[in-house]
Amino acid sequence: MSIVYNEGDYCEGIRYSSQIDFICDASVEYGKPILMEVQTVDDYYQCHFVFEWRSRLACPICNSEQVDKVKGQCQENQLREVSTKPIDPNVCQIFPKLSTKATNEFIKSTGYSPLVY
């Protein structure tokens, strides 16, 4: 998934633009954008910036066929489903509801607010 912003300040008569490519990476919790490339526009002006943002948050949400049910102890040595986990975390992820504590940890660790304006 990518987001492209085309209406930046002026850059030699054209507008600056940026692109953020979100990459599913189960090994990275939140990640951060990393500048990958500054592209030239009209064969001269370096006005387009390409970022890559690796995070497990860029992974799709697992459907019921993509998860294993984890069993845990119940009363009288019976087993019950206590949670689920992705069969392959590089394909999809399971996301709990984002709590205020998780939001604050995200902002502290990345400096970015998870809110979309």
C-alpha positions in Angstrom: 0.0 0.0 0.0 1.3 3.5 -0.8 0.3 7.0 -0.1 1.3 9.8 -2.5 1.2 13.5 -1.6 1.5 15.7 -4.7 0.7 19.3 -3.4 3.8 20.3 -1.5 5.6 23.6 -1.6 7.0 24.8 -5.0 10.2 23.2 -6.3 11.6 25.1 -9.3 8.1 25.8 -10.7 6.6 22.4 -9.9 5.4 21.0 -6.6 7.3 18.8 -4.2 5.8 15.4 -3.8 6.3 12.4 -1.5 5.4 8.8 -1.5 5.3 6.4 1.4 5.3 2.7 0.6 4.0 0.6 3.5 5.6 -2.8 3.7 4.3 -5.7 5.7 7.1 -6.9 8.0 6.0 -9.0 11.0 9.4 -8.5 12.7 8.8 -4.8 13.1 6.2 -3.5 15.6 5.7 0.1 14.5 8.7 1.1 12.4 9.2 4.5 11.0 9.5 6.0 7.5 12.9 5.8 6.0 14.0 7.9 3.0 14.8 5.5 0.2 15.2 7.7 -2.8 15.1 11.3 -4.0 13.8 11.2 -7.6 14.4 13.8 -10.2 11.6 15.5 -12.0 12.0 16.9 -15.6 15.5 15.3 -15.7 16.9 17.9 -13.2 14.9 18.9 -10.1 15.0 16.6 -7.1 11.5 17.2 -6.0 10.0 13.7 -5.3 10.8 11.8 -2.2 10.1 8.1 -1.7 9.9 6.6 1.8 9.6 3.0 2.9 7.8 2.2 6.2 8.1 -1.4 7.4 5.8 -2.5 10.1 3.5 -5.4 11.1 0.7 -2.8 11.1 1.0 -2.7 7.3 0.1 -6.4 7.1 -3.5 -7.4 6.3 -5.8 -8.7 9.0 -6.0 -12.5 9.2 -9.2 -14.2 8.3 -10.5 -17.4 10.1 -8.6 -19.8 7.8 -5.3 -18.0 8.5 -5.2 -18.4 12.3 -4.4 -21.2 14.7 -6.6 -21.4 17.8 -4.5 -21.6 21.0 -6.0 -23.8 23.7 -5.5 -23.2 27.4 -6.4 -24.8 30.7 -9.9 -24.5 32.0 -11.5 -26.0 35.1 -11.3 -29.8 35.6 -8.4 -30.1 33.1 -10.6 -29.3 30.2 -9.1 -27.2 27.3 -10.7 -24.0 25.9 -9.7 -21.6 23.2 -7.9 -18.7 24.9 -6.5 -16.8 21.8 -5.6 -17.1 18.2 -2.3 -16.5 16.4 -1.5 -16.2 12.7 -0.4 -19.4 11.0 2.1 -17.3 9.0 2.7 -13.8 10.5 4.4 -12.6 7.3 1.1 -13.0 5.5 -1.3 -11.5 8.0 -1.6 -10.2 11.6 -4.2 -10.1 14.4 -4.7 -6.7 15.9 -6.2 -6.1 19.3 -8.2 -3.0 19.9 -5.8 -0.1 20.4 -5.8 1.0 24.0 -4.8 4.4 25.3 -1.7 2.8 26.8 -0.7 1.2 23.4 -1.3 4.6 21.7 1.0 6.4 24.2 3.7 3.7 23.7 3.5 4.1 19.9 3.9 7.9 20.2 6.9 7.5 22.6 8.7 4.9 20.5 8.2 6.5 17.1 7.4 10.2 17.7 4.4 9.8 15.4 0.8 10.0 16.2 -1.3 7.1 14.8 -4.2 9.5 14.1 -5.1 10.2 10.5 -6.0 13.9 9.9 
